[in-house]
Amino acid sequence: MLKVFSSLPDTISLPTLREYESRIDEVCWLVCKKHYLHREHVVFSDSCVYKLFRIFCLLADLVPESSQVFQVLLAAPEVGNVAAQLVASLGLEWDAPDFDALSSAICAFRFSTFLAVLESKYSGSGMVEQEGLEEAVQDMYQTFLHDVIKKGHVQKRGYLLPTMREYWFVLQPTELTYYKSQDEKELCGSIALNTMCWVDSCQSSPKDKVQRFVLNTNDRSFELAAPDHRRVQSRLQWLSALQTAISHSGGSNGYQRGQVLRRRQQRVAELSRIIEENRRRSSQIQDMELTKAQLQQEKMEEKRLQELEDMKMKLEKLLEEETQAKRDEEIVRNLQASSMSQSYSVLPPFFLSYSCPFYSHHFFQARVAAEHQARELEAVHREEEKRLQELEDMKMKLEKLLEEETQAKRDEEIVRNLQARVLREEWEKRDELEKLQEEQRVLLDMEREKRIEFEWKQREKELHLQEAEGRLKQLEEERLQLDRELNAARDKITISERSKEVLEARLRVMEPQVREPDRVRRALSFMPSTKERPASLQTRYNSLRRTSDDK
C-alpha cells in the first residue's frame, strides 16, 4: 500500500486519495473475499463484512514475519475500540473485563479472528435484527473511512426567514453538511470548515428549550441550537466536536488516519517504556544479585580471614610453646650436666684413675649414656628447629595470604566505589536528560501557546481587514452614487439652460415689440435658477469626495 501511494504527488487532494484507497481495497477484497464469506455461523451480511474489512485495513499494522513475508495484524486495543463502538451502536453494554481477558490471550488479531470475535461476542447473540447490524456497521464505516466525527439533529436559523428549523447534521473535519432527514438522501446544504473558523456558545435563558451556539466562518455566522442538556446530543458535545473538526480541518491525511497514527505511536512508546522498565528492573535485579554475591563473598572472605587469624594465633601459640619447651629442655640439660659434674667431683681420687676396672666400666657406661642422650637431644633439637622453620614458613604464607586478601578487599572496595560513582553519574545524566525533556516540553507548550495566540491575532487582523475592505467598498459605492447624481444634475442643468435659450428666442420672435419688459422678467422669474444649482451640487460632491478620501 505504501509503495502504491509513494508515487502519488503530495499535492493530491484528500477525496482523491480516498478514491484511490477505495479502489485498492476493492481489488484486495476481490482476491481474498472467498476466504471470509464462506464461514459457519454467519451474522454479518457480505456488505457488512466488506466494510469491516476496510476498517480492518485502515487500523491494522503490517508486521514482518520473515524477510519476505508480512502479516496484517490488528492490535488488541484497536479491536477493543471497534468492538466498543459496535456495542454502543447496538445499544448493548460493553464488558471491558471480558475483553481484557480475551486480549491477554490474543495480542494481535487476523481479520478472520477479528470477524469471528465480533460475530460471536459483540453482535447481540442473535437478539439484534439484521437492519440494526447493518446500520451499526454503516455508522462505524462512516466514522473510520469518511472521518465522520458526529451526527445528530441540530436546529439552524434560516437565512431568508429567521426561524429555527431542525436538520440532520453530519460533521466532518472539512465540512458540516445537513440533510432534511436522518436517511441522508436529500442534501439541504453544506458549510465549509477551515482553521479560520471558530465556534462560540450563546447565553441561553431558562425559558429557552434549546441550547444555542454560533459557528463563525469567513463568509458569515450560522446560529445553531442543540437539544437541551438532558438529552445525549447536547450543546457541549457539539461544541467539542466542532472544535475538534476545526482543529483537524487543515490535515492532508484524514482525521482517523491521524488518530490511528497517534495511537500507534502511543503503543510503540508504551512498549518501549515497558521494555525499558523491564530492562531497568532486570538490571536492578542483576545489580542486587551481584551485590548479594559480593556480600556473600565478603562474608566468606571475612570468615576466611578470621580462620587465617585464628590459625596464625594458634601457630604463634605453638611457636611460643615450642620455644618455651626448648628453653625448659636447655635448662634441664644444664641441670643434668651440672649434677654429673658435681657427682664426679665427690668421688675419691683412685676412682678417677683409668686403671681402675670399676671406674672404667662405670665411666664407659656413663659416657655411652651421655652420648646417646646427646644424640637424642640433638635429634629432638633438629626436629624442633625443622618444625619451627615450618611454622615460620606457614606464618609467612599466612601473612602473605592475609595481605593478598586485604589488598583484594581494598581493590574490590575501590571497584565498588567506581561502580557507585559511575551509577551516580548515570543517574545525574538521567536527571539532566529528564530536566532537559521537561524544559523542551515547556518550550513546546510556550511555542504552541504563542502560535495559538498569533493565529487568534491574525484572525482578528483579518476580520478587521475584511471590515475595512467592506467599509471602503461601501464608501466607493457611495462615491459612485454621488458621481451619478452629479452627472444627472449636470444633465438637468444643461437641459434647463437649453430650454431657457429656446424660450428666450421664442419670446423674442413672438413678441419683438413688447413694451413691458417687466412682464418678461416676471415670466422669466418663474424658471429655476441655472447658475445656483450647479454650484450647490458641485459643493456637495466635493465635500463628500473629501470625506471619502479622509476615511
C-alpha positions in Angstrom: 0.0 0.0 0.0 2.8 2.4 0.9 4.6 1.6 -2.4 1.4 2.2 -4.3 0.8 5.6 -2.7 4.5 6.7 -2.8 4.3 7.5 -6.5 1.5 10.0 -6.0 2.2 13.7 -5.7 2.0 15.4 -2.3 -0.5 18.0 -3.5 -3.2 15.5 -4.3 -6.5 16.2 -2.5 -7.9 14.0 0.3 -11.0 12.9 -1.6 -8.8 11.7 -4.5 -6.7 9.7 -2.1 -9.8 8.2 -0.6 -11.0 7.2 -4.0 -7.6 5.5 -4.8 -7.7 3.7 -1.5 -11.3 2.5 -2.1 -10.3 1.0 -5.4 -7.3 -0.7 -4.0 -9.4 -2.1 -1.2 -11.9 -3.4 -3.7 -9.2 -5.2 -5.6 -7.8 -6.8 -2.4 -11.4 -7.8 -1.4 -11.9 -9.5 -4.7 -8.8 -11.5 -4.2 -9.4 -12.7 -0.6 -13.2 -12.5 -0.1 -13.8 -16.2 -0.8 -11.8 -17.0 2.4 -14.1 -14.8 4.6 -17.6 -15.0 3.1 -17.8 -18.8 3.4 -17.9 -19.5 7.2 -20.0 -21.0 9.8 -22.5 -19.1 12.0 -22.9 -16.1 9.6 -24.1 -13.0 11.4 -23.0 -10.1 9.2 -24.0 -9.7 5.6 -21.5 -9.6 2.7 -21.6 -5.8 2.5 -21.0 -5.5 6.3 -18.1 -7.9 6.1 -16.6 -5.8 3.3 -17.0 -2.6 5.4 -15.4 -4.3 8.4 -12.6 -5.5 6.0 -11.9 -1.8 5.0 -12.0 -0.8 8.7 -9.5 -3.6 9.5 -7.2 -2.5 6.7 -7.2 1.1 7.9 -6.4 0.2 11.5 -4.1 -2.8 11.1 -0.3 -2.9 11.1 2.0 -4.6 8.7 4.1 -6.9 10.8 7.1 -8.7 9.2 7.0 -12.5 9.8 10.3 -13.1 7.9 12.5 -11.3 5.5 9.9 -11.6 2.6 6.7 -12.5 4.4 4.4 -10.0 6.2 1.3 -10.3 8.2 -1.6 -7.8 8.5 -2.5 -7.8 12.2 -4.8 -5.6 14.3 -3.7 -4.7 17.8 -5.9 -5.6 20.7 -6.6 -2.0 21.8 -7.9 -1.2 18.2 -10.1 -4.3 18.3 -11.5 -3.2 21.6 -12.2 0.3 20.2 -14.1 -1.1 17.2 -16.0 -3.6 19.4 -16.9 -0.9 21.9 -18.3 1.3 19.2 -20.3 -1.6 17.7 -21.7 -2.5 21.1 -22.6 1.2 21.7 -24.3 1.5 18.3 -26.4 -1.6 19.0 -27.5 -0.3 22.4 -25.8 -3.1 24.3 -23.5 -3.0 27.4 -19.8 -3.1 26.9 -17.9 -5.6 29.1 -14.4 -4.3 29.5 -13.0 -7.0 31.8 -14.2 -9.8 29.5 -12.3 -8.1 26.5 -9.3 -7.6 28.7 -9.2 -11.3 29.5 -9.5 -12.0 25.7 -6.8 -9.5 24.8 -4.4 -11.0 27.3 -4.7 -14.3 25.4 -4.6 -12.8 21.9 -2.3 -9.8 21.5 -2.8 -9.3 17.7 -5.8 -10.3 15.6 -6.0 -11.5 12.0 -9.1 -10.5 10.0 -10.7 -13.9 10.4 -10.2 -13.8 14.1 -11.4 -10.3 14.3 -14.6 -11.1 12.4 -15.2 -14.3 14.4 -14.9 -12.3 17.7 -17.3 -9.6 16.6 -19.9 -12.1 15.3 -19.6 -14.4 18.4 -19.4 -12.0 21.3 -20.3 -8.4 20.2 -23.2 -8.7 17.7 -26.0 -9.2 20.2 -26.1 -13.1 20.1 -29.0 -13.1 17.6 -31.0 -10.6 19.6 -30.4 -7.8 17.1 -32.1 -7.6 13.7 -30.1 -7.5 10.5 -31.1 -3.9 9.8 -29.7 -2.8 13.1 -26.4 -4.6 12.5 -26.1 -3.0 9.1 -26.9 0.4 10.4 -24.3 0.0 13.2 -21.6 -1.2 10.8 -22.5 1.7 8.4 -22.0 4.2 11.3 -18.6 2.7 12.0 -17.8 2.7 8.4 -18.6 6.4 8.1 -16.7 7.1 11.3 -13.5 5.4 10.2 -13.4 5.7 6.4 -15.2 9.1 5.9 -13.9 10.8 9.1 -17.4 11.5 10.5 -16.9 13.0 13.9 -20.5 13.5 15.0 -24.1 13.1 13.6 -27.4 14.2 15.0 -30.4 16.5 14.9 -29.5 20.2 15.2 -31.6 23.3 14.7 -30.4 26.0 12.3 -31.6 29.6 11.8 -32.6 30.3 8.3 -31.0 33.0 6.1 -34.1 34.5 4.5 -36.6 33.5 7.1 -35.1 34.0 10.6 -36.7 30.9 12.1 -35.1 27.8 13.7 -35.5 24.7 11.7 -34.3 21.2 12.6 -31.9 19.3 10.2 -29.8 16.1 10.4 -26.2 17.3 10.6 -23.1 15.3 9.7 -19.8 16.7 11.0 -16.5 16.1 9.2 -13.2 17.8 9.6 -13.6 19.8 6.3 -17.3 20.4 6.2 -20.6 20.4 8.1 -23.4 19.0 6.0 -27.1 19.0 6.9 -29.9 16.9 5.4 -33.6 17.0 5.6 -33.9 13.7 7.4 -31.8 11.0 9.0 -31.6 8.8 5.9 -29.2 11.4 4.4 -30.8 11.3 1.0 -31.8 14.9 0.5 -28.9 17.3 1.0 -30.0 20.7 2.2 -26.7 22.5 2.4 -23.0 22.4 3.4 -20.8 24.6 5.5 -17.1 24.5 4.7 -14.7 24.4 7.7 -11.1 25.5 7.9 -8.7 26.7 10.5 -10.0 30.2 10.4 -13.4 29.2 11.7 -14.4 29.2 15.3 -17.4 28.4 17.4 -18.9 30.4 20.3 -21.6 29.5 22.8 -24.6 31.8 23.3 -26.1 32.6 26.7 -29.5 30.9 26.8 -32.3 32.0 29.1 -34.0 29.5 31.4 -37.1 29.7 29.2 -35.3 28.5 26.1 -35.9 24.9 25.2 -32.7 24.7 23.1 -29.0 25.3 23.7 -27.7 27.9 21.2 -24.2 28.3 19.8 -22.8 30.2 16.8 -20.4 28.8 14.1 -18.3 31.6 12.6 -16.8 31.2 9.1 -15.0 33.5 6.7 -18.3 34.4 4.9 -20.9 34.5 7.6 -22.0 33.3 11.0 -24.5 30.4 11.5 -26.7 30.2 14.6 -27.3 26.6 15.6 -29.2 25.1 18.5 -28.8 21.6 20.1 -31.4 19.9 22.2 -31.4 20.5 25.9 -28.8 19.1 28.2 -31.0 16.2 29.4 -30.6 14.5 26.0 -27.5 12.9 24.6 -26.7 15.4 21.8 -26.0 18.4 24.0 -24.5 21.7 23.2 -21.2 20.9 24.9 -20.8 17.8 22.8 -21.4 19.7 19.6 -19.1 22.5 20.7 -16.3 20.0 21.4 -16.9 18.1 18.2 -16.9 21.3 16.1 -13.6 22.5 17.8 -12.1 19.1 17.0 -13.2 19.2 13.4 -11.9 22.8 13.0 -8.5 21.9 14.6 -8.1 18.9 12.2 -9.5 20.7 9.1 -6.1 21.5 7.7 -4.7 17.9 7.7 -3.9 16.2 4.5 -4.1 12.5 5.7 -7.5 12.5 7.3 -8.7 12.7 10.9 -9.0 9.0 11.6 -5.6 8.2 10.0 -4.1 10.8 12.3 -5.8 9.3 15.3 -4.6 5.8 14.2 -1.1 7.0 13.8 -1.2 8.8 17.2 -2.5 5.6 18.9 0.2 3.5 17.2 2.9 5.9 18.4 1.4 5.7 21.9 1.5 1.9 21.7 5.1 1.9 20.5 6.1 4.4 23.2 4.3 2.3 25.8 6.0 -0.8 24.6 9.4 1.0 24.6 8.7 2.2 28.1 7.8 -1.3 29.3 10.9 -2.7 27.6 13.0 0.0 29.2 11.3 -0.6 32.6 11.9 -4.4 32.3 15.5 -3.8 31.3 16.0 -1.4 34.2 14.3 -3.8 36.5 16.4 -6.7 35.3 19.4 -4.5 35.6 18.4 -3.7 39.2 17.8 -7.4 39.8 21.3 -8.2 38.4 22.8 -5.5 40.5 21.0 -6.8 43.5 22.2 -10.3 42.8 25.7 -9.1 42.1 25.6 -7.1 45.4 24.3 -10.2 47.2 27.0 -12.3 45.7 29.6 -9.7 46.6 28.2 -9.6 50.2 28.4 -13.4 50.4 31.9 -13.3 49.0 32.8 -10.6 51.5 31.3 -12.8 54.3 33.3 -15.8 53.1 36.5 -13.7 52.8 35.9 -12.3 56.3 35.3 -15.8 57.6 38.5 -17.0 55.8 40.4 -14.0 57.2 39.1 -14.9 60.6 40.2 -18.5 60.1 43.6 -17.3 59.0 43.8 -15.1 62.0 42.8 -18.0 64.3 45.4 -20.2 62.6 48.0 -17.5 62.9 47.3 -17.2 66.6 47.4 -21.0 67.0 50.8 -21.0 65.2 52.1 -18.2 67.3 50.9 -20.1 70.4 52.6 -23.3 69.2 55.8 -21.3 68.5 55.7 -19.9 72.0 55.1 -23.4 73.4 58.0 -24.8 71.3 60.3 -22.0 72.4 59.3 -22.5 76.0 59.8 -26.2 75.7 63.2 -25.7 74.2 64.1 -23.3 77.0 62.9 -25.8 79.6 64.9 -28.6 77.9 68.0 -26.5 77.8 67.5 -25.7 81.5 67.1 -29.5 82.3 70.2 -30.3 80.2 72.2 -27.7 82.0 71.0 -29.0 85.3 71.9 -32.6 84.4 75.3 -31.6 83.3 75.9 -29.7 86.4 74.7 -32.6 88.6 77.0 -35.0 86.8 80.0 -32.8 87.2 79.2 -32.5 90.9 78.9 -36.3 91.3 82.3 -36.8 89.6 83.9 -34.2 91.8 82.9 -36.0 95.1 84.4 -39.4 94.1 87.8 -40.5 95.6 90.9 -39.9 93.5 91.6 -43.5 92.9 88.2 -43.8 91.2 89.4 -41.3 88.8 92.3 -43.4 87.7 91.8 -45.1 84.4 93.4 -48.2 85.7 90.6 -48.9 88.0 88.3 -51.5 86.4 85.2 -50.4 88.2 85.7 -46.8 87.2 86.5 -47.6 83.6 83.3 -49.7 83.2 81.2 -47.2 85.0 82.7 -44.3 83.1 82.2 -46.1 79.8 78.5 -46.7 80.5 78.0 -43.1 81.6 79.8 -41.9 78.6 77.7 -44.1 76.3 74.5 -42.9 78.0 75.6 -39.3 77.8 76.4 -39.7 74.1 73.1 -41.4 73.4 71.2 -38.7 75.3 73.2 -36.0 73.5 72.3 -37.6 70.1 68.7 -37.8 71.1 68.7 -34.3 72.3 70.4 -33.2 69.1 67.8 -35.1 67.0 65.0 -33.5 69.0 66.6 -30.2 68.6 66.9 -30.6 64.9 63.3 -31.7 64.7 62.2 -28.8 66.8 64.2 -26.4 64.6 62.6 -28.0 61.5 59.2 -27.7 63.0 59.9 -24.2 64.0 61.1 -23.4 60.4 57.9 -25.0 59.0 55.8 -22.9 61.4 57.8 -19.8 60.4 57.2 -20.6 56.7 53.5 -21.3 57.3 53.3 -18.0 59.2 54.9 -16.1 56.3 52.5 -17.8 53.9 49.5 -16.9 56.1 50.8 -13.3 56.4 51.2 -13.2 52.6 47.7 -14.7 52.1 46.3 -12.2 54.6 48.0 -9.4 52.8 46.6 -10.6 49.5 43.1 -10.9 50.9 43.4 -7.4 52.4 44.6 -6.0 49.1 41.9 -7.8 47.2 39.3 -6.4 49.6 40.8 -3.0 49.1 40.7 -3.3 45.3 37.1 -4.6 45.5 36.2 -1.6 47.6 37.8 0.7 45.0 35.9 -1.0 42.2 32.7 -0.8 44.1 33.3 2.9 44.7 34.0 3.4 41.0 30.8 1.5 40.1 28.8 3.6 42.6 30.4 6.8 41.1 29.5 5.6 37.5 26.0 4.7 38.6 25.7 8.1 40.4 26.9 9.8 37.2 24.4 7.9 35.1 21.6 8.9 37.4 22.8 12.5 37.3 22.8 12.3 33.5 19.3 10.8 33.5 18.1 13.6 35.8 19.7 16.1 33.5 18.0 14.5 30.5 14.7 14.5 32.2 15.1 18.1 33.1 16.1 18.9 29.5 13.0 17.0 28.3 10.8 18.9 30.7 12.3 22.2 29.6 11.8 21.2 25.9 8.2 20.3 26.8 7.7 23.6 28.5 9.2 25.4 25.5 7.0 23.5 23.1 3.9 24.4 25.2 5.0 28.0 25.1 5.6 27.9 21.4 2.2 26.2 21.0 0.5 28.9 23.1 2.3 31.6 21.1 1.3 30.0 17.9 -2.4 29.9 19.0 -2.2 33.5 20.2 -0.6 34.5 16.9 -3.4 32.7 15.0 -6.0 34.5 17.0 -4.4 37.8 16.4 -4.0 37.0 12.8 -7.7 36.1 12.7 -8.6 39.3 14.4 -6.5 41.3 12.0 -8.1 39.6 9.0 -11.5 40.3 10.4 -10.6 44.0 10.9 -9.2 44.0 7.3 -12.4 42.5 6.0 -14.4 45.1 7.9 -12.2 47.9 6.5 -12.5 46.5 3.0 -16.2 46.3 3.4 -16.4 49.9 4.6 -14.1 51.0 1.8 -16.3 49.2 -0.7 -19.4 50.9 0.8 -17.7 54.4 0.6 -16.7 53.6 -3.0 -20.3 52.8 -3.9 -21.5 56.0 -2.2 -18.9 57.9 -4.2 -20.1 56.3 -7.4 -23.7 57.1 -6.5 -22.8 60.7 -5.9 -21.0 60.9 -9.2 -24.1 59.5 -10.9 -26.3 62.1 -9.1 -23.9 64.9 -10.0 -23.9 63.8 -13.7 -27.7 63.7 -13.6 -27.9 67.1 -12.0 -25.5 68.5 -14.7 -27.6 67.0 -17.4 -30.7 68.6 -15.9 -28.9 72.0 -15.7 -27.8 71.7 -19.3 -31.4 70.8 -20.4 -32.8 73.7 -18.4 -30.3 76.1 -19.9 -31.2 75.0 -23.4 -34.9 75.3 -22.6 -34.2 78.8 -21.3 -32.4 79.8 -24.5 -35.2 78.3 -26.6 -37.8 80.1 -24.6 -36.0 83.4 -24.8 -35.7 83.0 -28.6 -39.4 82.3 -28.9 -40.2 85.2 -26.8 -38.1 87.5 -28.9 -39.7 86.1 -32.1 -43.3 86.2 -30.8 -43.1 89.5 -29.0 -40.4 91.6 -30.6 -42.1 94.8 -29.7 -43.2 94.2 -26.2 -43.1 97.4 -24.3 -43.3 96.0 -20.9 -40.0 94.3 -20.2 -41.0 93.9 -16.6 -43.6 91.2 -17.6 -41.0 89.3 -19.4 -38.7 89.5 -16.4 -41.6 88.4 -14.2 -42.3 85.5 -16.6 -38.7 84.5 -16.5 -38.6 84.7 -12.8 -40.8 81.6 -12.6 -38.0 79.5 -14.2 -35.4 77.8 -12.0 -32.1 79.5 -11.5 -29.5 78.0 -13.8 -26.4 79.4 -12.0 -27.1 78.5 -8.4 -28.0 74.7 -8.6 -24.8 73.5 -10.3 -22.7 75.3 -7.7 -24.7 73.7 -4.8 -24.4 70.2 -6.3 -20.7 70.7 -7.0 -20.1 71.8 -3.4 -21.9 68.7 -2.1 -20.0 66.5 -4.4 -16.6 68.0 -3.3 -17.5 67.7 0.4 -18.4 64.0 0.0 -15.3 63.4 -2.0 -13.1 64.9 0.7 -14.9 62.8 3.3 -14.3 59.5 1.4 -10.6 60.4 0.9 -10.1 61.2 4.6 -11.6 57.8 5.6 
